[in-house]
Amino acid sequence: MRKLYTANHLLEAYIILDLLESAYIPAKLFNVYAQGGVGDIPFTHAYPEVWIIRDYDFERGRAVIIAYEQTPQVSGTLTCPACGEDNPYNFQLCWQCGAGLELVKENSQDPKL
């Protein structure tokens, strides 16, 4: 086993774990409950850590993390053509009615980023 990533928070650690699973890289998450110990232990020891099971997956795992870190942060909204509901720009389906939002993204020249 080898430590691959130290996350800023638990949600980010689970995102990394899911991305690794999608790439068929088995991994484990450590320090899931350590945040409750902050104060008794240094906060740097409470950060969630992602460890890979097989050492030979380390380079592939780093590539997954680099791709994750280089993904641009997108904000803004899209209006659903079916029901008129505003949805976050990264949604593929309207949260209200379930209609597809891909065509709206393709047709929008200047998304509110």
Order of alpha helices (4+ residues) and beta strands (2+ residues): beta-alpha-beta-beta-alpha-beta-beta-alpha
